[in-house]
Amino acid sequence: MEGGGTLSEVHQSAKKLLLKCSDDVARLERLEHSTSTSAAIDSDLSFAVKKDINQIQSLCVEMDRLWRSVASKPQRDLWKRKVEQIAEEAESLKQSLDKYNSRIQKRTREANDRAELLRRVNGGSDHVLRIFDDDAQAMHSVRNSARELENANALGEAILSSIHGQRERLKSAQRKALDVLNTVGISNRVLRLIERRNRVDQWIKYAGMLLTVVFVLAIVLWRR
């Protein structure tokens, strides 16, 4: 697919290629574990995916040139984010493809080494094959153990996250309890102050009444 056209057209072309590459990479990863798959099919598909990714990156270069010529700044910012997103996804697919090719090359080298070793061995081929079978079973066991460890690690992280959440809730409850206790303490002090004020008011009232009686009696006696 050739570059050119408007920014929107180039963007649509890149998006279509990106979806196609994503499906092809997923297909490669599925075929990797299929013993009935032809190596030639894997190789052709891998080459096609690499070619498409290169095309997407070329389109990103073209879009990077086009969005800079957009007059509106908000539109420029929007297109910049879109182009960066496609470029990041293309780079991620490229890394996945590189990892796939690395695994295939490693397997090919191992297969060639095994075949070379078998050719060098004179006699005892059954014994050698059993050794390779044992190695394959051991590798399978190691992979299973690694998966179990990953599952156990994930479970441990989930438990730690749950404990952390419970600890935060307990801290919140503790703070609320302290607030309630502080409020109760303040209320008790206020009640004691009110009671003391009431007693003082009563003494003032009684003293006033006594002074009034004394004053009246003094006036009566003075007039006599």
LODRENTOR-30501 format. One record per atom (N, C-alpha, C, O): z negated, x, y. Coordinates in steps of 0.1 Angstrom, whole numbers, padded with zeros to 4 digits, always signed. Last residue first. Example, Ala and Ser with C-alpha at 12.3 -4.5 7.8 and 13.67 -1.06 7.14 Angstrom:
# residues 2
-0071+0128-0022 -0071+0137-0011 -0079+0129+0000 -0080+0134+0011 -0078+0132-0057 -0078+0123-0045 -0078+0132-0033 -0085+0142-0033 
This chain:
# residues 224
-1128-0387+0524 -1142-0392+0523 -1151-0384+0532 -1163-0386+0533 -1107-0370+0526 -1107-0381+0535 -1121-0388+0535 -1125-0394+0545 -1112-0351+0506 -1112-0347+0520 -1113-0358+0530 -1120-0358+0540 -1109-0365+0483 -1122-0360+0486 -1123-0356+0501 -1133-0358+0508 -1081-0370+0484 -1091-0381+0484 -1105-0376+0489 -1111-0383+0497 -1071-0344+0484 -1068-0352+0496 -1079-0363+0496 -1084-0367+0507 -1079-0335+0459 -1084-0328+0470 -1082-0337+0483 -1091-0336+0492 -1065-0353+0442 -1080-0353+0443 -1085-0346+0455 -1095-0351+0461 -1040-0343+0447 -1043-0357+0451 -1058-0358+0452 -1064-0364+0462 -1041-0317+0437 -1038-0319+0451 -1042-0333+0456 -1047-0335+0467 -1047-0322+0410 -1057-0315+0418 -1054-0317+0433 -1064-0319+0441 -1023-0335+0403 -1036-0342+0402 -1046-0335+0411 -1054-0342+0418 -1004-0314+0408 -1003-0326+0415 -1016-0334+0415 -1021-0339+0425 -1013-0295+0389 -1014-0292+0404 -1013-0304+0412 -1020-0305+0422 -1007-0308+0366 -1020-0305+0369 -1022-0302+0384 -1032-0306+0390 -0978-0310+0367 -0987-0322+0367 -1001-0319+0371 -1007-0327+0378 -0972-0283+0367 -0969-0291+0379 -0977-0304+0380 -0982-0308+0390 -0981-0276+0342 -0987-0270+0353 -0984-0278+0366 -0993-0279+0374 -0963-0292+0326 -0977-0294+0326 -0984-0288+0338 -0993-0294+0344 -0938-0279+0333 -0941-0294+0336 -0956-0297+0336 -0960-0304+0345 -0942-0253+0325 -0940-0256+0339 -0943-0271+0343 -0948-0274+0353 -0944-0258+0298 -0956-0252+0305 -0954-0255+0320 -0964-0258+0327 -0918-0268+0293 -0930-0277+0290 -0942-0271+0298 -0949-0279+0304 -0903-0246+0299 -0901-0258+0307 -0913-0267+0305 -0918-0273+0315 -0911-0228+0278 -0914-0225+0292 -0913-0237+0301 -0921-0239+0310 -0901-0242+0256 -0916-0240+0257 -0919-0237+0272 -0929-0242+0277 -0874-0241+0261 -0880-0254+0261 -0895-0253+0263 -0902-0260+0270 -0869-0214+0259 -0867-0220+0272 -0874-0234+0273 -0880-0238+0283 -0874-0211+0232 -0883-0204+0241 -0882-0210+0255 -0892-0212+0262 -0853-0226+0222 -0866-0230+0219 -0876-0223+0229 -0885-0230+0234 -0831-0211+0232 -0833-0225+0236 -0847-0229+0234 -0853-0236+0242 -0835-0187+0218 -0835-0187+0233 -0838-0201+0238 -0845-0203+0247 -0831-0196+0192 -0844-0190+0196 -0845-0190+0211 -0856-0193+0216 -0804-0203+0193 -0814-0213+0191 -0828-0208+0195 -0836-0216+0200 -0792-0178+0198 -0791-0188+0208 -0801-0199+0206 -0807-0204+0216 -0798-0165+0174 -0803-0160+0186 -0803-0170+0197 -0812-0171+0205 -0783-0181+0156 -0797-0181+0155 -0804-0175+0168 -0814-0181+0172 -0757-0176+0165 -0762-0190+0166 -0777-0190+0165 -0784-0197+0172 -0754-0149+0158 -0754-0153+0172 -0760-0167+0174 -0767-0169+0184 -0755-0152+0130 -0765-0144+0137 -0766-0147+0152 -0777-0149+0157 -0732-0167+0125 -0745-0173+0122 -0756-0165+0129 -0766-0171+0134 -0713-0148+0133 -0714-0161+0141 -0727-0167+0138 -0734-0172+0147 -0717-0129+0114 -0719-0125+0128 -0721-0138+0136 -0729-0139+0145 -0709-0144+0091 -0723-0139+0092 -0726-0135+0107 -0737-0138+0112 -0682-0148+0097 -0691-0159+0096 -0705-0155+0098 -0713-0162+0105 -0673-0121+0097 -0672-0129+0109 -0681-0141+0109 -0688-0144+0119 -0678-0115+0070 -0685-0108+0081 -0685-0115+0094 -0694-0116+0101 -0659-0132+0059 -0673-0134+0056 -0682-0127+0066 -0692-0133+0071 -0635-0121+0069 -0639-0135+0072 -0654-0137+0070 -0660-0144+0078 -0636-0096+0056 -0636-0097+0071 -0640-0111+0075 -0648-0112+0085 -0634-0105+0029 -0646-0097+0034 -0647-0098+0049 -0658-0100+0054 -0608-0115+0029 -0620-0124+0026 -0633-0118+0031 -0641-0125+0037 -0594-0092+0034 -0593-0103+0043 -0605-0112+0042 -0611-0117+0052 -0600-0077+0011 -0604-0072+0024 -0604-0083+0034 -0613-0084+0043 -0588-0094-0008 -0603-0092-0008 -0608-0087+0005 -0618-0091+0010 -0561-0091-0001 -0567-0104+0000 -0583-0103+0000 -0589-0110+0007 -0558-0063-0007 -0556-0068+0007 -0563-0082+0009 -0569-0085+0019 -0562-0064-0034 -0572-0057-0026 -0571-0061-0012 -0581-0062-0005 -0540-0079-0043 -0553-0084-0045 -0564-0077-0036 -0573-0084-0030 -0520-0060-0036 -0520-0073-0030 -0534-0080-0031 -0539-0086-0021 -0526-0039-0054 -0527-0037-0039 -0528-0050-0032 -0535-0052-0022 -0522-0052-0078 -0536-0048-0075 -0537-0046-0059 -0547-0049-0053 -0494-0055-0076 -0503-0067-0077 -0517-0064-0073 -0523-0071-0066 -0486-0028-0076 -0483-0037-0065 -0492-0049-0064 -0496-0054-0054 -0495-0021-0101 -0501-0014-0089 -0498-0023-0077 -0507-0024-0068 -0478-0036-0117 -0492-0039-0118 -0499-0033-0105 -0508-0039-0099 -0453-0026-0110 -0456-0040-0107 -0471-0043-0107 -0476-0050-0099 -0456+0000-0119 -0454-0002-0105 -0457-0016-0101 -0463-0019-0091 -0458-0005-0147 -0469+0001-0140 -0468-0001-0125 -0478-0004-0118 -0432-0015-0152 -0444-0023-0154 -0456-0018-0146 -0463-0026-0140 -0418+0009-0147 -0415-0003-0138 -0427-0013-0139 -0431-0019-0130 -0428+0025-0167 -0430+0029-0153 -0428+0017-0144 -0436+0015-0134 -0419+0011-0189 -0433+0012-0187 -0436+0016-0173 -0446+0011-0167 -0391+0014-0185 -0397+0001-0185 -0412+0001-0183 -0417-0007-0175 -0389+0042-0187 -0385+0036-0175 -0391+0022-0174 -0396+0017-0164 -0397+0045-0214 -0405+0051-0203 -0402+0045-0190 -0411+0042-0182 -0376+0032-0227 -0390+0027-0228 -0399+0032-0217 -0407+0025-0211 -0355+0050-0220 -0355+0036-0215 -0369+0029-0216 -0373+0022-0207 -0364+0072-0234 -0363+0073-0219 -0363+0059-0213 -0369+0056-0203 -0362+0063-0260 -0375+0067-0255 -0375+0067-0239 -0384+0063-0233 -0334+0060-0262 -0343+0049-0263 -0357+0051-0257 -0363+0043-0251 -0327+0087-0259 -0323+0077-0249 -0331+0065-0250 -0335+0059-0239 -0339+0098-0282 -0343+0102-0269 -0339+0092-0258 -0347+0090-0249 -0324+0084-0301 -0338+0082-0300 -0344+0086-0287 -0352+0080-0281 -0299+0096-0297 -0301+0081-0295 -0316+0078-0293 -0319+0070-0285 -0305+0122-0303 -0301+0119-0289 -0303+0104-0287 -0307+0100-0276 -0309+0118-0331 -0320+0123-0322 -0317+0120-0307 -0326+0116-0300 -0284+0110-0339 -0296+0101-0340 -0307+0105-0331 -0314+0097-0325 -0270+0133-0334 -0266+0121-0327 -0278+0111-0327 -0281+0104-0318 -0283+0151-0351 -0283+0153-0337 -0280+0141-0329 -0287+0138-0319 -0276+0139-0376 -0290+0140-0372 -0291+0142-0357 -0300+0136-0350 -0248+0143-0374 -0254+0129-0374 -0268+0129-0370 -0273+0121-0363 -0248+0171-0375 -0243+0164-0363 -0248+0150-0362 -0252+0145-0352 -0258+0174-0401 -0265+0180-0389 -0261+0173-0376 -0269+0170-0368 -0238+0162-0416 -0252+0156-0415 -0260+0162-0404 -0267+0154-0397 -0218+0180-0411 -0216+0166-0406 -0230+0159-0406 -0233+0152-0396 -0228+0202-0425 -0226+0203-0410 -0225+0189-0404 -0230+0186-0394 -0227+0192-0451 -0240+0196-0445 -0239+0197-0430 -0248+0192-0423 -0200+0189-0454 -0209+0177-0455 -0222+0180-0448 -0228+0172-0441 -0191+0215-0454 -0187+0206-0443 -0196+0193-0443 -0200+0188-0432 -0193+0237-0471 -0205+0231-0465 -0203+0221-0454 -0211+0219-0445 -0164+0256-0460 -0173+0250-0470 -0185+0244-0463 -0188+0247-0451 -0165+0274-0432 -0158+0273-0445 -0167+0268-0456 -0177+0274-0459 -0163+0267-0399 -0171+0267-0410 -0163+0265-0423 -0155+0256-0424 -0144+0265-0379 -0149+0278-0383 -0157+0278-0395 -0158+0288-0402 -0140+0237-0376 -0129+0245-0381 -0134+0259-0386 -0128+0265-0395 -0165+0230-0366 -0161+0225-0380 -0150+0234-0385 -0149+0236-0397 -0164+0242-0341 -0174+0247-0351 -0170+0242-0365 -0172+0250-0374 -0144+0227-0330 -0142+0241-0332 -0152+0247-0342 -0148+0255-0350 -0156+0202-0329 -0144+0204-0337 -0141+0218-0340 -0137+0222-0351 -0177+0207-0312 -0180+0203-0325 -0168+0205-0334 -0169+0210-0346 -0162+0213-0289 -0171+0223-0295 -0175+0220-0309 -0175+0229-0318 -0150+0189-0284 -0142+0201-0287 -0150+0212-0294 -0146+0218-0303 -0172+0173-0278 -0164+0170-0290 -0155+0182-0294 -0153+0185-0306 -0181+0186-0255 -0190+0185-0267 -0182+0182-0280 -0184+0188-0290 -0160+0181-0238 -0163+0195-0242 -0172+0195-0254 -0170+0204-0263 -0161+0153-0237 -0149+0160-0243 -0152+0174-0247 -0148+0178-0257 -0185+0149-0225 -0183+0144-0239 -0171+0151-0245 -0171+0155-0257 -0179+0160-0200 -0190+0166-0208 -0188+0162-0223 -0190+0170-0232 -0159+0143-0191 -0156+0157-0194 -0167+0164-0202 -0164+0172-0211 -0174+0119-0189 -0163+0120-0199 -0160+0134-0202 -0157+0138-0213 -0192+0126-0169 -0197+0123-0183 -0186+0124-0193 -0188+0129-0204 -0175+0130-0148 -0183+0141-0153 -0188+0138-0167 -0189+0148-0175 -0164+0105-0145 -0155+0115-0149 -0163+0127-0155 -0159+0134-0164 -0187+0092-0136 -0181+0087-0148 -0172+0099-0154 -0173+0102-0166 -0192+0105-0112 -0202+0106-0123 -0196+0102-0136 -0199+0108-0146 -0169+0097-0098 -0171+0112-0101 -0182+0113-0112 -0180+0122-0121 -0173+0070-0096 -0162+0075-0104 -0164+0089-0108 -0161+0094-0119 -0196+0070-0080 -0197+0064-0093 -0185+0069-0102 -0187+0072-0114 -0184+0081-0057 -0195+0088-0064 -0197+0083-0078 -0199+0091-0087 -0166+0061-0050 -0161+0075-0053 -0172+0083-0061 -0169+0090-0071 -0183+0040-0044 -0174+0039-0056 -0169+0053-0060 -0168+0056-0072 -0194+0052-0021 -0203+0048-0032 -0195+0047-0045 -0199+0052-0056 -0172+0053-0004 -0179+0065-0008 -0188+0063-0020 -0189+0072-0029 -0167+0026-0001 -0157+0034-0008 -0163+0047-0013 -0160+0052-0023 -0190+0018+0012 -0188+0013-0001 -0178+0021-0008 -0179+0023-0021 -0186+0033+0036 -0198+0035+0028 -0196+0030+0014 -0199+0037+0004 -0163+0021+0046 -0163+0035+0043 -0175+0039+0034 -0173+0047+0025 -0172-0005+0050 -0161-0003+0040 -0161+0012+0036 -0160+0015+0024 -0191+0000+0071 -0195-0006+0058 -0184-0004+0047 -0188+0000+0036 -0175+0010+0091 -0185+0019+0085 -0189+0013+0072 -0192+0021+0062 -0160-0013+0097 -0153-0001+0092 -0163+0008+0085 -0160+0014+0074 -0180-0029+0107 -0172-0033+0095 -0165-0021+0089 -0165-0020+0077 -0190-0015+0129 -0199-0018+0117 -0191-0021+0105 -0194-0017+0094 -0167-0016+0145 -0172-0003+0141 -0181-0005+0128 -0180+0003+0119 -0164-0043+0150 -0154-0036+0141 -0159-0023+0136 -0156-0018+0125 -0186-0046+0167 -0185-0054+0154 -0175-0047+0145 -0178-0045+0133 -0180-0029+0188 -0192-0027+0180 -0191-0034+0166 -0195-0028+0156 -0157-0042+0197 -0156-0028+0193 -0168-0025+0183 -0167-0019+0173 -0167-0066+0205 -0158-0066+0194 -0157-0052+0189 -0155-0050+0176 -0184-0058+0227 -0190-0064+0215 -0181-0064+0203 -0185-0062+0192 -0163-0046+0244 -0173-0038+0237 -0180-0045+0226 -0182-0038+0215 -0129-0053+0243 -0142-0059+0244 -0152-0050+0237 -0150-0047+0225 -0106-0038+0236 -0110-0039+0250 -0125-0043+0251 -0133-0037+0259 -0100-0014+0211 -0103-0028+0214 -0110-0028+0228 -0118-0020+0231 -0096+0012+0203 -0087+0007+0214 -0090-0008+0217 -0083-0013+0226 -0112+0016+0182 -0116+0023+0195 -0107+0018+0206 -0110+0020+0218 -0100+0004+0161 -0111-0003+0167 -0115+0003+0180 -0121-0003+0189 -0080+0023+0153 -0076+0010+0159 -0088+0004+0167 -0087-0002+0178 -0093+0045+0142 -0084+0047+0153 -0082+0034+0161 -0081+0033+0173 -0105+0032+0121 -0113+0039+0130 -0105+0042+0143 -0111+0042+0154 -0083+0024+0106 -0091+0014+0113 -0100+0020+0124 -0103+0014+0134 -0074+0048+0096 -0065+0041+0105 -0074+0030+0113 -0071+0029+0125 -0096+0056+0081 -0092+0064+0092 -0083+0057+0102 -0085+0058+0114 -0095+0035+0063 -0107+0036+0071 -0104+0045+0083 -0108+0042+0095 -0071+0041+0049 -0072+0029+0058 -0084+0029+0067 -0083+0024+0078 -0080+0063+0036 -0070+0065+0046 -0069+0053+0055 -0067+0054+0067 -0099+0051+0019 -0103+0061+0029 -0093+0063+0040 -0096+0066+0051 -0081+0036+0003 -0091+0029+0012 -0096+0039+0023 -0098+0035+0034 -0067+0057-0009 -0060+0048-0001 -0070+0040+0009 -0067+0039+0021 -0087+0068-0025 -0081+0076-0015 -0074+0067-0004 -0074+0070+0008 -0091+0045-0041 -0102+0050-0032 -0097+0059-0021 -0101+0057-0010 -0067+0045-0055 -0070+0034-0047 -0081+0038-0037 -0081+0034-0025 -0069+0069-0070 -0058+0068-0060 -0061+0056-0050 -0059+0058-0038 -0091+0064-0086 -0092+0075-0076 -0081+0073-0065 -0084+0076-0054 -0080+0043-0101 -0091+0040-0092 -0092+0051-0082 -0095+0048-0070 -0060+0057-0115 -0056+0046-0106 -0067+0043-0096 -0065+0040-0084 -0075+0074-0130 -0066+0080-0121 -0062+0069-0110 -0061+0072-0098 -0089+0056-0146 -0096+0064-0137 -0087+0070-0127 -0091+0071-0115 -0067+0045-0161 -0074+0037-0152 -0083+0045-0142 -0083+0041-0130 -0059+0068-0175 -0049+0061-0166 -0057+0053-0156 -0054+0053-0144 -0082+0073-0190 -0077+0083-0181 -0068+0077-0171 -0069+0080-0159 -0085+0049-0206 -0095+0053-0196 -0090+0063-0186 -0093+0062-0174 -0061+0051-0220 -0063+0040-0211 -0074+0043-0201 -0072+0041-0189 -0066+0075-0235 -0055+0074-0225 -0056+0063-0215 -0053+0065-0204 -0086+0067-0252 -0089+0077-0241 -0078+0077-0231 -0081+0079-0219 -0090+0034-0261 -0082+0046-0261 -0085+0054-0249 -0087+0049-0238 -0119+0020-0276 -0111+0021-0264 -0103+0034-0265 -0108+0045-0269 -0138+0016-0295 -0124+0013-0299 -0114+0015-0287 -0102+0012-0289 -0163+0021-0285 -0157+0031-0294 -0143+0029-0298 -0136+0038-0303 -0174+0017-0254 -0166+0010-0264 -0159+0021-0273 -0151+0029-0268 -0186+0028-0232 -0194+0026-0243 -0187+0019-0255 -0193+0014-0265 -0165+0028-0213 -0171+0041-0217 -0180+0039-0230 -0181+0049-0238 -0159+0003-0207 -0151+0009-0217 -0157+0022-0222 -0154+0027-0233 -0178-0001-0187 -0179-0009-0199 -0171-0002-0210 -0176-0001-0221 -0169+0017-0168 -0182+0019-0173 -0185+0010-0186 -0192+0015-0195 -0144+0005-0162 -0145+0019-0168 -0159+0021-0175 -0160+0027-0185 -0152-0019-0150 -0145-0019-0163 -0145-0005-0170 -0147-0005-0182 -0164-0009-0127 -0172-0016-0136 -0165-0017-0150 -0172-0016-0160 -0140+0001-0116 -0151+0010-0119 -0161+0004-0129 -0165+0010-0138 -0126-0023-0112 -0121-0012-0121 -0132-0002-0125 -0132+0002-0137 -0141-0037-0093 -0139-0042-0107 -0134-0032-0117 -0139-0032-0128 -0139-0018-0072 -0152-0022-0077 -0151-0028-0091 -0158-0024-0100 -0111-0019-0067 -0118-0007-0072 -0131-0009-0078 -0135-0004-0088 -0109-0046-0058 -0102-0041-0070 -0108-0029-0076 -0110-0028-0088 -0124-0045-0035 -0128-0054-0046 -0122-0049-0059 -0128-0050-0069 -0109-0026-0020 -0123-0023-0024 -0128-0032-0035 -0135-0027-0044 -0085-0039-0017 -0085-0027-0025 -0099-0023-0029 -0102-0018-0040 -0094-0059+0000 -0088-0062-0013 -0089-0050-0022 -0092-0051-0034 -0103-0044+0022 -0113-0052+0015 -0107-0056+0001 -0114-0055-0009 -0079-0032+0031 -0090-0024+0026 -0100-0032+0018 -0105-0027+0008 -0066-0055+0039 -0060-0047+0029 -0071-0038+0023 -0071-0036+0011 -0082-0064+0060 -0081-0072+0049 -0075-0064+0037 -0079-0066+0025 -0079-0042+0078 -0092-0045+0073 -0091-0053+0060 -0098-0051+0050 -0052-0045+0085 -0056-0033+0078 -0070-0035+0071 -0072-0030+0060 -0054-0070+0098 -0046-0068+0086 -0050-0056+0078 -0051-0057+0066 -0071-0063+0120 -0075-0073+0110 -0067-0072+0097 -0073-0073+0086 -0055-0045+0133 -0068-0041+0128 -0073-0050+0117 -0078-0046+0107 -0020-0048+0123 -0032-0050+0132 -0044-0045+0125 -0045-0043+0113 +0000-0021+0109 -0004-0035+0111 -0016-0035+0121 -0021-0025+0126 -0008+0007+0086 -0001+0000+0097 -0005-0014+0098 -0013-0019+0090 -0003+0020+0053 -0011+0016+0064 -0003+0010+0075 +0009+0008+0072 +0009+0007+0021 +0011+0015+0033 +0001+0010+0044 -0002-0001+0044 +0000+0009-0012 +0000+0000+0000 +0000+0009+0012 -0009+0017+0014 
